[in-house]
């Protein structure tokens, strides 16, 4: 079985394909001036882009981990998440509060999807 890596940098690849599975790195927003809803929307758009590059899409999500810096932002993040998500194909999911690498970053999302 071959492994295909996409957008590899010095410490990680943004996406890795192995067989019929796509693994994305934890995706963070680039525009850290946005509020939690804006940052979440940007992250989800990047997830869409990376999944498409690997031959997948959000209807094939298997597992998702979401980190938020403050659980009080969870409901606002979930508004954007729920509007984006395919309601017929819900993944398993965990959402936890964590300190992220940049204090201005409010959300990070990591997904695993089928192809």
Number of C-alpha atoms within 10 A of each C-alpha: 6 7 8 13 16 15 10 11 8 5 6 12 15 18 22 21 21 14 12 12 17 25 23 21 17 18 20 24 23 11 13 16 12 16 16 24 20 18 23 26 18 18 22 22 14 15 24 15 13 23 25 13 12 22 13 19 19 21 16 18 24 18 16 18 15 19 21 22 19 14 14 10 16 20 12 15 22 16 12 17 16 10 10 14 16 15 10 7 12 15 19 12 13 10 15 12 16 15 13 15 8 9 9 14 21 27 28 22 20 19 23 23 22 21 18
